[in-house]
Amino acid sequence: MGQYPIEFYATLYKTLYTIRVFETRCIELHRRGLIRGYLHPYLGEEAIATGICAALAERDYIVSTHRGHGHCIARGAAINRMVAELLGKETGYCRGRGGSMHIAGVSIGVLGANGIVGGGIPLGLGAALGTRIRGEDRVTACFFSDGASNNGVFAESLNLAAAWDLPLIMVLENNQYGVSTPIEECTRVPELSRRGAGYGVASFRIDGNDVLEVYETAQQAVAMCRNGTGPVLIEAMTYRHAGHHVNDPGTYMPQDRLEYYKSRDPVGIGRDYLQRRGGATQEQIQALEAEVECDMDEAVQFAVTSAEPSVEQFLAEVSSY
């Protein structure tokens, strides 16, 4: 792996830590009844979004999933507007209409999360096709899960992207469970990246908990897409730190496996890179963490005190369709 300046390691770690703090605090808000509906934390998977988005340019796009808060944060979304969206407030990114599973921020290249498993894959394909037709130098990174890889749109979209040489990076976040079903029980070949070979697509299987490995693989994928040799499939191996959603106790997850992946905590790995390779002191790291926690406190306060959406405006929007 390459050597980078301290500022780069600090940026990666700040993103990792922000996602961790955001998800932890949002779980608390959900427990208090301030976030309604489902909440799917990204705990344990932070390095994937961080590394992929760090390799993208400002002009590029991402397409997210139901477990998409980390994607938005890594792409530069303002956490105060994100918390407001999760709380259903008027100041949220979608004015409270999207919530946790349908948050979007087109101005920052986030084309939307999706509550349908695999639903974002053809949207990512369409975005990549659109940029090709318009002659734009944009790459689209489409995040999806191991469960979504068994949805027909995965094969269909991968085939079309390959046939048309589209600038699409398909980021398969393999946390090894489709809700509670282990990947080994729903496919004969659990190395999902091998599926790319059948479509002539360059494919990588990487440690999704190592932010530098994700970043450097993403850099390579972005370069391939920009020079016309896309699409690219990246299978990032990871593991949730808990159940599928905030009310799932995750008792089906073997304790020894969970403990192993927690020992490979992506936030801890990022912190180690910042300290050992970047040369940051404990005081510098603690100051960065304190800044993130302060920002999160302010974001929660902003969201809690923000106005609820207007019922009259909401009804007018619905009746206009």
BELKA-V607862 format. One record per pair of residues at least 12 apart in sequence whose C-alpha atoms are under 8 Angstrom apart, sorted by the first residue. I is the first residue (numbers start at 1). J is the second residue. D is the distance in whole Angstrom. If there is no record, write none. Layout:
# BELKA-V607862
i=I j=J d=D
i=I j=J d=D
This chain:
# BELKA-V607862
i=1 j=212 d=7
i=1 j=213 d=7
i=1 j=216 d=8
i=3 j=277 d=7
i=4 j=277 d=8
i=4 j=278 d=7
i=5 j=278 d=6
i=6 j=274 d=7
i=6 j=277 d=8
i=6 j=278 d=4
i=6 j=279 d=7
i=6 j=280 d=7
i=7 j=278 d=8
i=9 j=270 d=8
i=9 j=273 d=7
i=9 j=274 d=5
i=9 j=278 d=6
i=10 j=274 d=6
i=10 j=278 d=8
i=12 j=50 d=7
i=12 j=51 d=8
i=12 j=54 d=8
i=12 j=211 d=8
i=12 j=270 d=7
i=13 j=267 d=7
i=13 j=270 d=5
i=13 j=271 d=6
i=13 j=274 d=7
i=14 j=288 d=7
i=14 j=289 d=7
i=14 j=292 d=7
i=15 j=50 d=6
i=15 j=73 d=7
i=15 j=74 d=6
i=16 j=46 d=6
i=16 j=47 d=7
i=16 j=50 d=6
i=16 j=266 d=8
i=16 j=267 d=6
i=16 j=270 d=7
i=17 j=267 d=6
i=17 j=289 d=7
i=17 j=292 d=7
i=18 j=73 d=8
i=18 j=292 d=6
i=18 j=293 d=8
i=19 j=42 d=8
i=19 j=43 d=8
i=19 j=46 d=7
i=19 j=69 d=8
i=19 j=70 d=6
i=19 j=73 d=7
i=19 j=74 d=8
i=20 j=42 d=8
i=20 j=43 d=6
i=20 j=46 d=7
i=20 j=267 d=8
i=21 j=292 d=8
i=21 j=293 d=7
i=21 j=296 d=7
i=22 j=79 d=8
i=22 j=296 d=7
i=23 j=41 d=6
i=23 j=42 d=7
i=23 j=43 d=7
i=23 j=69 d=8
i=26 j=83 d=8
i=27 j=39 d=8
i=27 j=41 d=8
i=27 j=246 d=7
i=34 j=87 d=6
i=35 j=86 d=6
i=35 j=87 d=5
i=35 j=88 d=8
i=36 j=87 d=7
i=38 j=100 d=8
i=38 j=101 d=8
i=38 j=245 d=7
i=38 j=246 d=7
i=39 j=67 d=8
i=39 j=100 d=6
i=39 j=101 d=8
i=39 j=245 d=6
i=39 j=246 d=6
i=40 j=66 d=7
i=40 j=67 d=5
i=40 j=244 d=6
i=40 j=245 d=4
i=40 j=246 d=6
i=41 j=67 d=6
i=41 j=69 d=8
i=41 j=244 d=8
i=41 j=245 d=7
i=41 j=246 d=7
i=42 j=67 d=6
i=42 j=68 d=7
i=42 j=69 d=7
i=42 j=70 d=6
i=42 j=240 d=7
i=43 j=240 d=6
i=43 j=241 d=6
i=43 j=242 d=8
i=44 j=209 d=8
i=44 j=238 d=7
i=44 j=239 d=6
i=44 j=240 d=5
i=44 j=241 d=5
i=44 j=261 d=8
i=44 j=262 d=7
i=44 j=265 d=6
i=44 j=266 d=6
i=45 j=175 d=8
i=45 j=208 d=7
i=45 j=209 d=7
i=45 j=238 d=6
i=45 j=239 d=7
i=45 j=240 d=7
i=45 j=266 d=7
i=46 j=70 d=6
i=46 j=209 d=7
i=46 j=266 d=6
i=46 j=267 d=7
i=47 j=208 d=6
i=47 j=209 d=5
i=47 j=210 d=6
i=47 j=211 d=5
i=47 j=214 d=7
i=47 j=266 d=6
i=47 j=267 d=7
i=48 j=173 d=7
i=48 j=208 d=6
i=48 j=209 d=7
i=48 j=211 d=7
i=48 j=214 d=6
i=48 j=236 d=7
i=49 j=70 d=6
i=49 j=71 d=5
i=49 j=74 d=6
i=50 j=70 d=8
i=50 j=71 d=8
i=50 j=74 d=5
i=50 j=211 d=7
i=50 j=215 d=8
i=51 j=211 d=5
i=51 j=212 d=7
i=51 j=213 d=8
i=51 j=214 d=5
i=51 j=215 d=4
i=51 j=216 d=8
i=51 j=218 d=7
i=52 j=141 d=8
i=52 j=214 d=6
i=52 j=215 d=6
i=52 j=218 d=5
i=52 j=219 d=8
i=53 j=71 d=8
i=53 j=74 d=6
i=53 j=75 d=6
i=54 j=74 d=7
i=54 j=75 d=8
i=54 j=215 d=7
i=55 j=215 d=6
i=55 j=216 d=8
i=55 j=218 d=6
i=55 j=219 d=5
i=55 j=222 d=7
i=56 j=139 d=8
i=56 j=219 d=8
i=56 j=222 d=7
i=58 j=108 d=8
i=58 j=109 d=8
i=59 j=109 d=7
i=59 j=138 d=6
i=60 j=109 d=6
i=60 j=138 d=5
i=60 j=139 d=5
i=60 j=140 d=6
i=61 j=109 d=5
i=61 j=110 d=6
i=61 j=111 d=7
i=61 j=127 d=8
i=61 j=138 d=7
i=61 j=139 d=6
i=61 j=140 d=5
i=61 j=141 d=6
i=62 j=109 d=6
i=62 j=110 d=5
i=62 j=111 d=6
i=62 j=112 d=8
i=62 j=124 d=7
i=62 j=140 d=5
i=62 j=141 d=5
i=62 j=142 d=6
i=62 j=143 d=8
i=63 j=110 d=6
i=63 j=111 d=5
i=63 j=112 d=6
i=63 j=113 d=6
i=63 j=120 d=6
i=63 j=121 d=8
i=63 j=123 d=7
i=63 j=124 d=6
i=63 j=140 d=8
i=63 j=141 d=6
i=63 j=142 d=5
i=63 j=143 d=6
i=64 j=110 d=7
i=64 j=111 d=7
i=64 j=112 d=6
i=64 j=113 d=4
i=64 j=114 d=7
i=64 j=120 d=7
i=64 j=142 d=6
i=64 j=143 d=5
i=64 j=144 d=7
i=65 j=101 d=7
i=65 j=112 d=8
i=65 j=113 d=5
i=65 j=114 d=5
i=65 j=115 d=7
i=65 j=117 d=7
i=65 j=118 d=8
i=65 j=120 d=7
i=65 j=143 d=7
i=65 j=144 d=6
i=66 j=100 d=7
i=66 j=101 d=5
i=66 j=102 d=7
i=66 j=113 d=6
i=66 j=114 d=5
i=66 j=115 d=5
i=66 j=116 d=7
i=66 j=117 d=8
i=67 j=101 d=7
i=68 j=100 d=8
i=68 j=101 d=7
i=68 j=113 d=6
i=69 j=100 d=7
i=72 j=110 d=7
i=75 j=108 d=7
i=75 j=109 d=8
i=75 j=110 d=7
i=76 j=108 d=7
i=77 j=105 d=7
i=77 j=108 d=7
i=79 j=296 d=7
i=79 j=299 d=6
i=80 j=92 d=8
i=80 j=296 d=8
i=80 j=298 d=7
i=80 j=299 d=4
i=80 j=300 d=7
i=80 j=302 d=6
i=80 j=303 d=6
i=81 j=93 d=6
i=81 j=299 d=8
i=81 j=303 d=7
i=82 j=103 d=8
i=83 j=299 d=7
i=83 j=300 d=6
i=83 j=303 d=6
i=84 j=96 d=7
i=84 j=300 d=8
i=84 j=302 d=7
i=84 j=303 d=4
i=84 j=304 d=7
i=84 j=306 d=7
i=85 j=97 d=8
i=85 j=98 d=7
i=85 j=99 d=5
i=85 j=100 d=7
i=85 j=103 d=7
i=86 j=98 d=8
i=86 j=99 d=5
i=86 j=100 d=5
i=87 j=99 d=7
i=87 j=303 d=7
i=87 j=304 d=8
i=88 j=308 d=7
i=88 j=309 d=8
i=89 j=303 d=7
i=89 j=306 d=6
i=89 j=307 d=6
i=89 j=308 d=5
i=89 j=309 d=6
i=90 j=306 d=7
i=90 j=307 d=6
i=90 j=308 d=6
i=90 j=309 d=5
i=90 j=310 d=8
i=91 j=303 d=8
i=91 j=306 d=6
i=91 j=307 d=7
i=93 j=105 d=6
i=95 j=309 d=7
i=96 j=309 d=7
i=101 j=113 d=6
i=101 j=114 d=6
i=101 j=115 d=5
i=102 j=114 d=5
i=102 j=115 d=7
i=117 j=144 d=8
i=117 j=145 d=8
i=117 j=147 d=7
i=117 j=148 d=5
i=117 j=151 d=8
i=118 j=144 d=6
i=118 j=145 d=8
i=118 j=148 d=5
i=118 j=149 d=7
i=118 j=151 d=6
i=118 j=153 d=7
i=118 j=154 d=7
i=119 j=153 d=8
i=120 j=142 d=7
i=120 j=143 d=8
i=120 j=144 d=7
i=121 j=142 d=6
i=121 j=143 d=8
i=121 j=144 d=7
i=121 j=153 d=7
i=121 j=154 d=7
i=121 j=157 d=7
i=122 j=153 d=7
i=122 j=154 d=8
i=122 j=157 d=6
i=124 j=140 d=6
i=124 j=141 d=7
i=124 j=142 d=6
i=124 j=168 d=7
i=125 j=157 d=6
i=125 j=161 d=7
i=125 j=166 d=8
i=125 j=168 d=7
i=127 j=140 d=7
i=128 j=140 d=6
i=128 j=166 d=6
i=128 j=167 d=6
i=128 j=168 d=6
i=129 j=166 d=6
i=132 j=166 d=7
i=132 j=167 d=8
i=137 j=226 d=7
i=138 j=167 d=7
i=138 j=226 d=8
i=139 j=167 d=5
i=139 j=168 d=6
i=139 j=169 d=7
i=139 j=222 d=7
i=139 j=225 d=7
i=139 j=226 d=7
i=140 j=167 d=6
i=140 j=168 d=5
i=140 j=169 d=6
i=141 j=168 d=6
i=141 j=169 d=5
i=141 j=170 d=6
i=141 j=171 d=7
i=142 j=168 d=7
i=142 j=169 d=6
i=142 j=170 d=5
i=142 j=171 d=6
i=143 j=170 d=6
i=143 j=171 d=5
i=143 j=172 d=6
i=143 j=173 d=7
i=144 j=170 d=8
i=144 j=171 d=6
i=144 j=172 d=5
i=144 j=173 d=6
i=145 j=172 d=5
i=145 j=173 d=5
i=145 j=174 d=6
i=145 j=175 d=7
i=145 j=178 d=8
i=146 j=172 d=6
i=146 j=173 d=6
i=146 j=174 d=5
i=146 j=175 d=7
i=146 j=176 d=7
i=146 j=177 d=7
i=146 j=178 d=7
i=146 j=183 d=7
i=146 j=192 d=8
i=147 j=177 d=7
i=147 j=178 d=5
i=147 j=179 d=8
i=147 j=183 d=8
i=149 j=172 d=8
i=149 j=192 d=8
i=158 j=196 d=8
i=158 j=199 d=7
i=158 j=231 d=8
i=159 j=199 d=6
i=161 j=230 d=8
i=161 j=231 d=6
i=162 j=199 d=7
i=162 j=200 d=7
i=162 j=201 d=6
i=162 j=230 d=7
i=162 j=231 d=6
i=165 j=228 d=6
i=165 j=229 d=6
i=165 j=230 d=5
i=165 j=231 d=6
i=166 j=225 d=7
i=166 j=228 d=7
i=166 j=229 d=8
i=166 j=230 d=6
i=166 j=231 d=5
i=167 j=222 d=8
i=167 j=225 d=4
i=167 j=226 d=7
i=167 j=228 d=7
i=167 j=229 d=8
i=167 j=230 d=5
i=167 j=231 d=5
i=168 j=225 d=7
i=168 j=230 d=6
i=168 j=231 d=5
i=168 j=232 d=7
i=169 j=221 d=7
i=169 j=222 d=7
i=169 j=225 d=8
i=169 j=230 d=8
i=169 j=231 d=6
i=169 j=232 d=5
i=169 j=233 d=6
i=169 j=234 d=7
i=170 j=231 d=8
i=170 j=232 d=6
i=170 j=233 d=5
i=170 j=234 d=6
i=171 j=233 d=6
i=171 j=234 d=5
i=171 j=235 d=6
i=171 j=236 d=7
i=172 j=233 d=7
i=172 j=234 d=6
i=172 j=235 d=5
i=172 j=236 d=6
i=173 j=208 d=8
i=173 j=235 d=6
i=173 j=236 d=5
i=173 j=237 d=7
i=173 j=238 d=7
i=174 j=235 d=7
i=174 j=236 d=6
i=174 j=237 d=5
i=174 j=238 d=6
i=174 j=239 d=7
i=175 j=237 d=6
i=175 j=238 d=5
i=175 j=239 d=4
i=175 j=240 d=6
i=176 j=237 d=8
i=176 j=238 d=7
i=176 j=239 d=7
i=179 j=243 d=8
i=179 j=244 d=5
i=180 j=243 d=8
i=180 j=244 d=7
i=180 j=250 d=8
i=180 j=252 d=7
i=191 j=205 d=8
i=192 j=235 d=7
i=193 j=205 d=6
i=193 j=233 d=7
i=193 j=234 d=7
i=193 j=235 d=6
i=196 j=233 d=7
i=201 j=230 d=7
i=201 j=231 d=6
i=201 j=232 d=6
i=201 j=233 d=7
i=202 j=230 d=8
i=202 j=231 d=7
i=202 j=232 d=5
i=202 j=233 d=6
i=203 j=232 d=6
i=203 j=233 d=5
i=203 j=234 d=6
i=203 j=235 d=8
i=204 j=217 d=8
i=204 j=233 d=6
i=204 j=234 d=5
i=204 j=235 d=6
i=205 j=234 d=6
i=205 j=235 d=5
i=205 j=236 d=6
i=205 j=237 d=7
i=206 j=234 d=7
i=206 j=235 d=6
i=206 j=236 d=5
i=206 j=237 d=6
i=207 j=236 d=6
i=207 j=237 d=5
i=207 j=238 d=7
i=208 j=236 d=4
i=208 j=237 d=5
i=208 j=238 d=5
i=209 j=237 d=7
i=209 j=238 d=6
i=209 j=264 d=7
i=209 j=265 d=7
i=209 j=266 d=5
i=209 j=269 d=8
i=210 j=266 d=6
i=210 j=269 d=7
i=210 j=270 d=7
i=211 j=266 d=7
i=211 j=269 d=8
i=211 j=270 d=7
i=214 j=236 d=8
i=238 j=261 d=8
i=239 j=258 d=7
i=239 j=261 d=6
i=241 j=258 d=7
i=241 j=261 d=8
i=241 j=262 d=7
i=271 j=285 d=8
